[in-house]
Amino acid sequence: MSLADKVLAVNNDLPIRTDAPVHSGKVRSVYWLTDADSRRLIEEKGYDVAADAPLAIMVISDRISAFDCIWHGEGGMNGVPGKGAALNAISNHWFKLFREQGLADSHILDIPHPFVWIVQKARPVMIEAICRQYITGSMWRSYAKGEREFCGIQIAEDLKKDQKLPELLITPSTKGILEGIPGVPAVDDVNITRSDIENNFAAFNFTRKDDINRYETLLKEGFDVISNELAKLDQVFVDTKFEFGYVNDAAGNEKLIYMDEVGTPDSSRIWDGPAYREGKVVENSKEDFRQLLLNHFPDPDILLNKDRMDERQALARDNALPEEVLMKVSATYVGIAEKITGQTLTLSDNPKAEIIDILRDQYGLID
């Protein structure tokens, strides 16, 4: 079996029973279950959700995106072996710790297969909740150009690249395009201040103003849990993005939960501790792949300049990356997943066939 066969690149063509279109993101596809199947599973499996809560099957893939494009490799490798399983394993690990330590639940109700989550529908908070412990990446690039205010927060002078910040910074941005918020441009992923959120909390999908404090607490506590656990593995938790949403439990109580993924190499920067102490940055996250792309192409401005999006998409479409590049990314993802979970990541020879068997035989979702 070739490496390409082991990669789950297409994840929106599974024969899961649904009466709604499959929603495909950059990495995950979401299958909304029929009302009858949602109700049946809630009853059969005893999920702690409202009896009429809409459920979905979320299937991860091995696709890799960077700079808002999907990249592929030579020999028909349309993804990174082990990446999907690694992302899910890491998220599962952190979500479990959050629950055990009394932080908050997540949208995940069940994990039938390493590539699959059963999730409940949540009402998303329209904020990319970003936490930073070190100054690097886009923040450093802005700082180096002279910016000293980020999301309404004044930053100290004389900071060095990759230095630890005096305190954990919350630098939120918009999730999606939000119309009609004073002072907030109607574009995706634009930085916002805490006062932007306070003055327009309903527009950001918060139920009440007090929930802004709750989201910040969950963001900081979640960051600290992951940071402390990674420190035990001599890894540095640099920065991360969380997402939040609202659901109702079986008793009808509304609660704020973690959504999407947490503490993964896709949503976070993780540095190797020993290398950092020697003054070097060794990435155990997707940042390594981004840097590799910037070095691989002769005109890196195409990847950084949003005005050159057409050229960027053509670059991703027309250039198959060398197999060793994708295998290096695979080693990073699998390596950090095994370090975090303390378990060997078993890679499937045919994940799609396994998923179909499990969802048919154990969940009755495939005819």
MARMAR-887458 format. One record per atom (N, C-alpha, C): x, y, z. Coordinates in pm, whole numbers, padded with zeros to 5 digits, always signed. Layout:
// residues N
XYZ;...
END
This chain:
// residues 367
+00085-00120+00000;+00000+00000+00000;+00088+00125+00000;+00056+00220-00089;+00138+00341-00098;+00102+00436+00017;+00193+00530+00041;+00169+00632+00144;+00042+00711+00113;+00022+00740-00016;-00095+00820-00056;-00225+00752-00015;-00226+00616-00017;-00348+00542+00019;-00381+00555+00167;-00280+00581+00250;-00302+00589+00394;-00352+00727+00438;-00350+00820+00345;-00391+00958+00376;-00541+00973+00352;-00613+01026+00451;-00755+01057+00432;-00763+01203+00388;-00769+01223+00257;-00771+01359+00204;-00913+01406+00176;-00998+01313+00129;-01138+01347+00099;-01225+01289+00209;-01293+01378+00283;-01372+01330+00397;-01517+01376+00390;-01561+01422+00272;-01699+01470+00260;-01785+01378+00174;-01735+01254+00150;-01809+01163+00061;-01850+01034+00131;-01855+01037+00264;-01896+00917+00339;-02048+00900+00330;-02097+00776+00324;-02241+00754+00306;-02321+00766+00436;-02294+00867+00514;-02364+00890+00641;-02503+00947+00610;-02605+00895+00679;-02741+00940+00654;-02758+01085+00702;-02795+01172+00612;-02813+01313+00646;-02911+01374+00547;-02985+01477+00591;-03075+01545+00496;-03033+01691+00477;-02906+01718+00511;-02851+01852+00492;-02719+01840+00417;-02676+01946+00348;-02547+01940+00278;-02432+01916+00377;-02330+01845+00331;-02210+01825+00414;-02131+01955+00412;-02092+02002+00531;-02014+02125+00540;-01866+02088+00550;-01787+02133+00454;-01644+02101+00455;-01560+02225+00483;-01480+02219+00590;-01383+02323+00618;-01249+02286+00560;-01144+02358+00604;-01011+02329+00550;-00964+02189+00589;-01003+02145+00708;-00953+02017+00759;-01065+01919+00793;-01178+01969+00848;-01286+01882+00892;-01409+01894+00803;-01488+01783+00796;-01619+01787+00732;-01724+01752+00837;-01840+01819+00827;-01947+01804+00926;-02072+01751+00856;-02123+01638+00909;-02245+01576+00859;-02354+01596+00965;-02456+01679+00935;-02565+01697+01030;-02660+01579+01022;-02682+01514+01136;-02769+01397+01138;-02916+01437+01126;-02997+01343+01081;-03141+01369+01076;-03193+01384+01220;-03305+01450+01233;-03365+01470+01366;-03390+01334+01434;-03437+01237+01355;-03467+01103+01411;-03340+01036+01462;-03231+01045+01385;-03105+00982+01428;-03046+01053+01549;-03058+01189+01551;-03008+01263+01667;-03081+01219+01794;-03213+01215+01787;-03293+01177+01905;-03262+01034+01948;-03249+00944+01849;-03221+00803+01881;-03086+00788+01952;-02984+00855+01901;-02851+00842+01963;-02847+00904+02102;-02913+01018+02119;-02917+01082+02252;-02978+00986+02353;-03084+00916+02312;-03150+00821+02402;-03065+00695+02423;-03015+00639+02313;-02939+00513+02322;-02808+00532+02399;-02739+00641+02373;-02605+00661+02430;-02607+00740+02560;-02721+00800+02594;-02731+00874+02719;-02649+01003+02722;-02638+01070+02607;-02563+01197+02603;-02634+01302+02688;-02556+01384+02759;-02612+01487+02847;-02646+01613+02768;-02745+01600+02682;-02789+01712+02598;-02942+01711+02594;-02998+01823+02549;-03143+01829+02532;-03187+01719+02435;-03308+01665+02458;-03356+01552+02378;-03366+01585+02230;-03387+01716+02200;-03401+01755+02059;-03276+01826+02004;-03162+01810+02073;-03038+01876+02027;-02995+01819+01892;-02962+01905+01796;-02908+01855+01669;-02765+01802+01691;-02738+01684+01638;-02605+01624+01648;-02542+01617+01509;-02411+01609+01508;-02338+01596+01380;-02224+01497+01396;-02186+01437+01287;-02062+01360+01279;-01957+01451+01219;-01845+01467+01290;-01736+01551+01242;-01619+01460+01208;-01579+01462+01081;-01472+01374+01033;-01351+01460+00998;-01240+01431+01063;-01118+01506+01033;-01050+01444+00911;-00962+01519+00849;-00885+01468+00734;-00737+01486+00763;-00656+01441+00670;-00510+01462+00678;-00465+01580+00593;-00563+01657+00540;-00526+01773+00459;-00446+01872+00543;-00359+01947+00476;-00284+02051+00548;-00305+02186+00479;-00346+02283+00561;-00365+02418+00508;-00262+02510+00573;-00223+02610+00499;-00135+02715+00551;-00151+02834+00458;-00149+02952+00516;-00171+03075+00440;-00302+03069+00361;-00405+03007+00423;-00541+02999+00366;-00547+02919+00237;-00454+02826+00219;-00457+02737+00102;-00434+02593+00148;-00487+02499+00070;-00461+02356+00094;-00343+02315+00006;-00246+02243+00065;-00124+02204-00006;-00122+02054-00029;-00050+02011-00132;-00042+01867-00162;+00101+01830-00199;+00125+01698-00206;+00260+01650-00232;+00270+01565-00358;+00392+01527-00389;+00417+01441-00505;+00357+01301-00481;+00336+01230-00591;+00289+01091-00580;+00145+01080-00531;+00065+01184-00554;-00076+01179-00514;-00100+01193-00365;+00000+01243-00292;-00017+01263-00147;-00092+01393-00122;-00221+01380-00098;-00304+01499-00080;-00324+01535+00067;-00227+01499+00147;-00232+01530+00290;-00109+01475+00358;-00111+01481+00491;+00005+01441+00572;-00031+01316+00651;+00038+01203+00629;+00005+01081+00703;+00009+01105+00855;-00097+01066+00923;-00102+01075+01069;-00149+01208+01123;-00163+01310+01036;-00196+01444+01087;-00334+01447+01152;-00435+01392+01084;-00571+01396+01138;-00582+01324+01271;-00527+01203+01277;-00532+01125+01401;-00457+01198+01513;-00345+01263+01479;-00267+01336+01579;-00347+01454+01634;-00410+01532+01546;-00489+01648+01591;-00602+01605+01684;-00676+01502+01644;-00787+01458+01727;-00738+01404+01861;-00629+01325+01860;-00577+01267+01985;-00536+01377+02083;-00471+01482+02031;-00426+01592+02117;-00546+01668+02174;-00642+01703+02087;-00762+01773+02135;-00837+01690+02238;-00854+01561+02210;-00925+01473+02304;-00857+01476+02441;-00725+01472+02440;-00647+01471+02564;-00672+01598+02646;-00665+01714+02579;-00684+01840+02651;-00828+01859+02696;-00926+01826+02609;-01066+01840+02647;-01098+01756+02772;-01039+01635+02777;-01061+01547+02891;-01003+01611+03019;-00882+01668+03007;-00821+01734+03123;-00904+01855+03168;-00955+01932+03073;-01038+02048+03108;-01160+02004+03189;-01223+01894+03144;-01341+01844+03217;-01302+01797+03356;-01195+01718+03362;-01152+01661+03491;-01114+01771+03590;-01060+01881+03540;-01017+01989+03629;-01125+02096+03649;-01247+02065+03600;-01362+02150+03629;-01370+02279+03551;-01304+02286+03433;-01307+02411+03355;-01440+02426+03281;-01460+02345+03178;-01586+02347+03102;-01588+02226+03011;-01707+02193+02962;-01722+02084+02866;-01682+02132+02726;-01681+02037+02634;-01659+02070+02493;-01783+02029+02413;-01778+02052+02283;-01890+02012+02196;-01890+01864+02165;-01784+01793+02206;-01770+01651+02171;-01848+01564+02269;-01932+01476+02216;-02012+01384+02298;-01957+01242+02295;-01888+01207+02186;-01848+01068+02167;-01734+01064+02064;-01648+00962+02076;-01534+00947+01982;-01536+00805+01927;-01613+00781+01819;-01626+00646+01766;-01499+00591+01702;-01413+00680+01651;-01295+00641+01573;-01193+00755+01586;-01062+00726+01575;-00962+00833+01588;-00983+00953+01495;-01056+00933+01385;-01080+01044+01291;-01216+01111+01313;-01296+01058+01407;-01438+01097+01412;-01479+01146+01550;-01555+01256+01553;-01622+01304+01674;-01773+01307+01647;-01852+01272+01749;-01995+01306+01747;-02009+01431+01832;-02064+01535+01773;-02070+01665+01841;-02215+01714+01847;-02240+01803+01943;-02371+01868+01948;-02359+02006+01885;-02468+02053+01829;-02468+02185+01768;-02455+02291+01877;-02364+02385+01857;-02345+02494+01952;-02369+02626+01880;-02403+02727+01958;-02416+02862+01904;-02281+02930+01926;-02204+02950+01820;-02066+02996+01840;-02056+03141+01884;-01961+03167+01973;-01920+03304+02002;-01831+03347+01885;-01859+03464+01828;-01793+03504+01703;-01657+03571+01729;-01576+03501+01809;-01444+03553+01845;-01341+03441+01832;-01230+03472+01766;-01113+03383+01773;-01039+03425+01900;-01047+03341+02002;-00991+03375+02133;-00843+03338+02135;-00757+03438+02123;-00613+03413+02108;-00540+03456+02235;-00452+03368+02282;-00370+03394+02401;-00223+03388+02360;-00143+03480+02411;+00000+03483+02376;+00085+03493+02503;+00184+03404+02512;+00277+03407+02625;+00415+03457+02581;+00439+03454+02450;+00568+03498+02393;+00540+03590+02275;+00635+03678+02243;+00617+03768+02128;+00690+03708+02008;+00611+03668+01909;+00666+03601+01791;+00565+03615+01677;+00597+03560+01562;+00501+03555+01451;+00452+03693+01409;+00320+03701+01381;+00263+03826+01329;+00275+03939+01431;+00265+03904+01559;+00276+04008+01662;+00417+04068+01662;+00516+03983+01648;+00653+04035+01643;+00675+04121+01518;+00619+04076+01405;+00638+04153+01280;+00580+04294+01296;+00463+04304+01360;+00402+04436+01384;+00483+04516+01484;+00531+04449+01589;+00610+04516+01693;+00739+04571+01632;+00802+04492+01547;+00928+04533+01485;+00909+04657+01396;+00785+04674+01346;+00755+04793+01264;+00718+04913+01349;+00717+04894+01482;+00691+05008+01570;+00558+05006+01642;+00471+04908+01613;+00342+04902+01684;+00365+04865+01830;+00292+04934+01918;+00304+04906+02062;+00167+04882+02126;+00062+04889+02047;-00071+04861+02101;-00134+04746+02024;-00176+04644+02097;-00238+04526+02035;-00371+04501+02104;-00478+04507+02025;-00612+04482+02079;-00641+04571+02200;-00593+04696+02193;-00620+04790+02300;-00526+04780+02419;-00426+04692+02409;-00333+04673+02521;-00197+04732+02485;-00140+04815+02572;-00008+04872+02549;+00100+04769+02584;+00196+04753+02494;+00304+04656+02513;+00433+04730+02548;+00514+04667+02632;+00639+04729+02678;+00736+04755+02563;+00825+04851+02585;+00936+04876+02490;+01046+04771+02514;+01140+04766+02418;+01263+04688+02433;+01241+04537+02443;+01131+04487+02387;+01113+04341+02383;+01195+04283+02268;+01244+04163+02287;+01323+04093+02184;+01236+03985+02120;+01269+03950+01996;+01195+03845+01925;+01198+03715+02005;+01082+03649+02013;+01065+03520+02081;+01081+03527+02233;+01080+03649+02289;+01093+03667+02434;+00961+03635+02503;+00968+03586+02627;+00847+03567+02706;+00790+03703+02745;+00659+03719+02730;+00594+03845+02765;+00580+03857+02917;+00573+03981+02968;+00560+03999+03113;+00435+03932+03170;+00329+03922+03088;+00208+03853+03133;+00138+03793+03012;+00048+03699+03038;-00030+03636+02931;-00121+03739+02867;-00114+03752+02735;-00194+03853+02664;-00312+03787+02594;-00430+03849+02605;-00547+03806+02528;-00561+03904+02411;-00545+03852+02289;-00552+03937+02169;-00657+03880+02073;-00785+03906+02101;-00891+03844+02021;-00905+03905+01882;-00963+03827+01792;-00999+03879+01660;-01137+03825+01623;-01194+03881+01517;-01329+03840+01478;-01325+03703+01411;-01431+03626+01435;-01450+03496+01368;-01558+03519+01263;-01519+03519+01137;-01615+03550+01031;-01629+03701+01014;-01716+03741+00921;-01737+03882+00889;-01859+03931+00967;-01836+04028+01055;-01942+04082+01139;-01977+04223+01091;-02104+04242+01058;-02150+04370+01003;-02201+04461+01115;-02182+04591+01097;-02251+04690+01179;-02199+04709+01319;-02073+04669+01346;-02016+04694+01479;-01927+04818+01468;-01959+04923+01543;-01882+05049+01532;-01732+05026+01556;-01651+05075+01463;-01506+05067+01479;-01445+04933+01445;-01529+04834+01407;-01478+04701+01371;-01503+04678+01222;-01398+04675+01139;-01417+04654+00995;-01487+04520+00968;-01574+04519+00867;-01649+04398+00834;-01564+04304+00748;-01453+04258+00806;-01367+04160+00740;-01334+04050+00841;-01304+03932+00788;-01272+03819+00875;-01138+03842+00945;-01129+03795+01070;-00999+03787+01136;-00936+03924+01161;-01016+04019+01207;-00961+04152+01237;-00951+04167+01390;-00839+04224+01435;-00817+04238+01579;-00923+04328+01642;-00965+04292+01764;-01065+04370+01837;-01018+04391+01980;-01075+04492+02046;-01040+04520+02185;-01147+04466+02278;-01113+04464+02407;-01212+04418+02504;-01332+04513+02506;-01308+04643+02489;-01421+04737+02490;-01509+04719+02367;-01451+04679+02252;-01533+04643+02135;-01632+04533+02173;-01581+04433+02245;-01665+04319+02282;-01771+04362+02385;-01728+04437+02487;-01822+04481+02592;-01935+04565+02535;-01901+04656+02444;-02002+04748+02390;-02095+04682+02289;-02055+04564+02240;-02135+04495+02136;-02145+04346+02166;-02161+04311+02294;-02150+04169+02331;-02251+04081+02257;-02372+04133+02233;-02474+04053+02163;-02434+04028+02018;-02368+04126+01955;-02325+04109+01816;-02218+04000+01804;-02143+03979+01912;-02044+03871+01914;-02105+03739+01963;-02237+03738+01981;-02312+03617+02019;-02300+03580+02167;-02256+03673+02252;-02262+03646+02395;-02406+03665+02443;-02452+03577+02533;-02586+03589+02588;-02594+03708+02683;-02491+03724+02764;-02490+03833+02863;-02349+03889+02874;-02341+04011+02923;-02212+04079+02932;-02115+04005+03025;-02169+03947+03133;-02084+03875+03229;-02007+03760+03165;-02060+03708+03053;-01995+03593+02989;-01861+03631+02925;-01835+03760+02908;-01704+03803+02858;-01597+03764+02961;-01627+03789+03090;-01534+03746+03196;-01517+03596+03196;-01628+03524+03174;-01626+03377+03175;-01537+03324+03061;-01552+03382+02942;-01470+03335+02829;-01322+03364+02854;-01293+03481+02912;-01152+03513+02941;-01095+03418+03047;-01176+03386+03147;-01131+03291+03251;-01104+03154+03191;-01197+03106+03109;-01179+02974+03046;-01058+02973+02952;-01036+03086+02886;-00921+03098+02797;-00791+03090+02876;-00781+03166+02983;-00659+03166+03065;-00639+03032+03135;-00747+02977+03193;-00735+02850+03264;-00697+02738+03167;-00759+02737+03049;-00725+02636+02949;-00581+02649+02906;-00537+02773+02884;-00397+02798+02847;-00304+02745+02955;-00336+02776+03081;-00249+02735+03192;-00242+02583+03207;-00356+02516+03192;-00357+02369+03202;-00262+02309+03098;-00275+02355+02973;-00191+02301+02866;-00045+02339+02888;-00022+02465+02923;+00115+02513+02943;+00186+02434+03053;+00115+02409+03163;+00175+02334+03275;+00206+02190+03236;+00115+02127+03162;+00137+01988+03120;+00252+01979+03020;+00258+02075+02926;+00367+02076+02828;+00501+02101+02895;+00501+02185+03000;+00626+02214+03072;+00684+02086+03132;+00596+01995+03177;+00643+01867+03231;+00715+01784+03123;+00679+01811+02995;+00741+01740+02882;+00856+01822+02822;+00892+01931+02892;+00996+02024+02846;+00962+02082+02709;+00834+02118+02694;+00786+02187+02574;+00728+02322+02618;+00741+02422+02532;+00697+02559+02565;+00568+02589+02490;+00462+02623+02565;+00335+02663+02504;+00343+02813+02476;+00352+02849+02350;+00384+02985+02309;+00259+03071+02294;+00168+03024+02209;+00042+03094+02189;-00060+02996+02133;-00187+03035+02139;-00292+02942+02094;-00419+03017+02062;-00509+02947+01993;-00641+03001+01961;-00746+02903+02015;-00842+02953+02091;-00956+02874+02136;-01082+02931+02070;-01185+02847+02064;-01317+02894+02022;-01419+02848+02125;-01524+02928+02142;-01626+02899+02242;-01765+02904+02180;-01859+02839+02247;-01998+02842+02202;-02091+02808+02317;-02220+02820+02290;-02323+02787+02391;-02399+02661+02351;-02429+02579+02451;-02519+02463+02433;-02611+02456+02555;-02715+02373+02542;-02801+02343+02656;-02779+02199+02698;-02775+02173+02829;-02762+02036+02876;-02901+01971+02884;-02906+01845+02931;-03031+01770+02934;-03137+01839+03019;-03093+01914+03120;-03187+01984+03208;-03229+02120+03152;-03176+02155+03035;-03214+02282+02972;-03129+02400+03011;-03022+02377+03088;-02935+02487+03130;-02838+02525+03019;-02828+02655+02992;-02732+02702+02891;-02593+02709+02954;-02493+02664+02878;-02356+02672+02931;-02259+02707+02819;-02152+02776+02858;-02045+02813+02765;-01946+02698+02760;-01912+02653+02640;-01823+02537+02625;-01707+02570+02530;-01605+02484+02533;-01497+02490+02435;-01545+02423+02306;-01504+02480+02193;-01540+02425+02062;-01415+02406+01976;-01440+02344+01860;-01336+02328+01758;-01226+02237+01811;-01102+02283+01819;-00992+02202+01870;-00912+02288+01968;-00837+02222+02056;-00756+02299+02152;-00615+02241+02162;-00518+02333+02174;-00381+02294+02204;-00315+02205+02101;-00358+02215+01975;-00299+02131+01870;-00190+02206+01795;-00107+02135+01719;-00005+02202+01637;-00066+02289+01527;-00196+02271+01496;-00263+02357+01398;-00306+02489+01460;-00347+02485+01587;-00406+02604+01649;-00311+02674+01746;-00191+02620+01763;-00099+02670+01866;+00045+02666+01815;+00129+02744+01882;+00273+02727+01864;+00327+02654+01986;+00406+02552+01961;+00471+02475+02068;+00619+02467+02033;+00705+02511+02126;+00849+02508+02102;+00916+02402+02188;+01024+02349+02136;+01105+02254+02212;+01183+02328+02321;+01167+02284+02447;+01226+02353+02562;+01378+02358+02561;+01445+02242+02545;+01592+02243+02545;+01650+02335+02437;+01592+02332+02316;+01643+02419+02208;+01622+02566+02243;+01505+02598+02301;+01476+02739+02336;+01577+02792+02438;+01615+02707+02533;+01712+02752+02634;+01849+02777+02572;+01875+02717+02457;+02002+02740+02387;+01990+02855+02286;+01875+02924+02289;+01858+03038+02200;+01808+03004+02061;+01759+02879+02043;+01706+02838+01912;+01557+02810+01925;+01484+02832+01817;+01343+02797+01814;+01324+02673+01727;+01280+02563+01789;+01245+02442+01715;+01095+02423+01733;+01022+02434+01622;+00875+02429+01626;+00824+02285+01631;+00729+02261+01721;+00653+02136+01718;+00509+02170+01681;+00494+02249+01575;+00362+02295+01534;+00366+02329+01385;+00251+02372+01334;+00241+02400+01190;+00329+02517+01147;+00372+02597+01243;+00459+02711+01211;+00583+02664+01133;+00630+02544+01165;+00745+02486+01095;+00714+02471+00946;+00593+02425+00915;+00550+02407+00776;+00538+02543+00706;+00485+02643+00779;+00474+02777+00721;+00612+02831+00683;+00708+02816+00776;+00844+02864+00749;+00905+02790+00631;+00877+02661+00624;+00929+02579+00516;+00876+02628+00381;+00746+02663+00376;+00687+02717+00252;+00750+02851+00217;+00770+02936+00317;+00831+03068+00292;+00971+03054+00234;+01044+02951+00279;+01180+02927+00229;+01181+02854+00095;+01073+02778+00069;+01068+02690-00049;+01044+02769-00179;+00964+02876-00169;+00927+02951-00289;+01010+03079-00299;+01049+03115-00423;+01140+03229-00439;+01078+03364-00401;+00943+03376-00406;+00880+03504-00374;+00784+03486-00255;+00837+03490-00133;+00751+03464-00016;+00640+03567+00004;+00653+03683-00060;+00549+03786-00046;+00412+03734-00093;+00414+03641-00189;+00287+03584-00237;+00211+03519-00120;+00286+03456-00028;+00224+03387+00085;+00181+03482+00195;+00241+03599+00201;+00214+03692+00311;+00121+03807+00273;+00108+03833+00144;+00034+03949+00097;-00107+03907+00056;-00207+03955+00132;-00346+03915+00105;-00396+03968-00029;-00329+04068-00084;-00369+04123-00214;-00325+04032-00330;-00245+03930-00297;-00196+03839-00402;-00257+03699-00387;-00383+03696-00341;-00448+03569-00310;-00461+03477-00432;-00490+03535-00548;-00503+03453-00669;-00372+03382-00701;-00262+03456-00690;-00129+03397-00715;-00100+03287-00611;-00139+03315-00487;-00113+03219-00379;-00188+03088-00404;-00316+03100-00443;-00395+02979-00469;-00338+02901-00587;-00289+02972-00688;-00227+02905-00803;-00099+02833-00759;-00024+02896-00670;+00100+02836-00617;+00069+02703-00548;-00035+02704-00465;-00073+02581-00392;-00127+02476-00487;-00202+02518-00587;-00263+02423-00682;-00160+02359-00774;-00062+02440-00818;+00027+02396-00926;+00160+02337-00877;+00184+02340-00746;+00313+02292-00695;+00295+02175-00598;+00333+02056-00644;+00333+01940-00554;+00460+01946-00471;+00445+01944-00340;+00562+01953-00252;+00635+01819-00248;+00765+01820-00228;+00839+01693-00220;+00787+01606-00105;+00788+01474-00128;+00737+01380-00027;+00806+01400+00108;+00937+01428+00105;+01009+01440+00233;+00960+01560+00315;+00908+01662+00245;+00852+01778+00317;+00730+01735+00398;+00640+01662+00332;+00519+01618+00403;+00551+01516+00511;+00654+01432+00489;+00690+01333+00591;+00757+01400+00711;+00824+01512+00688;+00881+01589+00801;+00767+01646+00886;+00663+01699+00819;+00545+01750+00891;+00477+01637+00967;+00468+01520+00903;+00408+01402+00968;+00483+01368+01096;+00616+01367+01089;+00697+01333+01207;+00674+01433+01320;+00658+01562+01284;+00632+01665+01386;+00498+01640+01455;+00393+01618+01376;+00258+01601+01432;+00247+01472+01514;+00294+01362+01456;+00285+01233+01527;+00371+01237+01653;+00490+01298+01641;+00582+01305+01755;+00524+01381+01872;+00465+01499+01845;+00412+01579+01956;+00285+01515+02012;+00206+01448+01927;+00085+01379+01976;+00123+01266+02071;+00226+01190+02035;+00268+01078+02120;+00329+01129+02250;+00400+01241+02242;+00458+01301+02362;+00347+01346+02459;+00247+01415+02404;+00139+01471+02488;+00052+01360+02547;+00013+01263+02466;-00081+01160+02514;-00011+01046+02586;+00121+01032+02564;+00194+00920+02624;+00161+00787+02562;+00102+00790+02441;+00062+00666+02373;+00110+00668+02229;+00136+00549+02176;+00174+00537+02036;+00053+00563+01949;+00071+00643+01845;-00038+00672+01752;-00042+00564+01646;-00149+00488+01643;-00162+00381+01544;-00225+00438+01418;-00153+00430+01309;-00205+00485+01183;-00276+00376+01103;-00395+00409+01059;-00480+00313+00989;-00435+00298+00843;-00449+00177+00789;-00422+00155+00648;-00538+00204+00561;-00659+00199+00616;-00776+00240+00539;-00879+00305+00631;-00853+00428+00672;-00942+00491+00770;-01087+00502+00724;-01107+00528+00595;-01244+00547+00546;-01328+00420+00565;-01271+00305+00532;-01344+00178+00547;-01375+00152+00695;-01279+00181+00783;-01301+00162+00927;-01415+00250+00977;-01414+00377+00936;-01517+00472+00979;-01656+00422+00937;-01666+00380+00811;-01795+00333+00759;-01844+00213+00839;-01755+00118+00867;-01794-00002+00943;-01846+00036+01082;-01774+00123+01151;-01812+00160+01289;-01944+00236+01291;-01960+00333+01201;-02082+00414+01201;-02203+00334+01155;-02180+00229+01076;-02291+00142+01034;-02327+00044+01146;-02224-00026+01199;-02251-00137+01291;-02282-00092+01433;-02217+00015+01480;-02232+00055+01620;-02323+00176+01641;-02349+00251+01533;-02429+00373+01549;-02551+00378+01456;-02559+00282+01363;-02676+00275+01275;-02696+00397+01189;-02586+00459+01144;-02596+00584+01069;-02569+00568+00920;-02541+00443+00880;-02515+00415+00738;-02603+00299+00697;-02677+00318+00589;-02771+00212+00544;-02698+00095+00483;
END
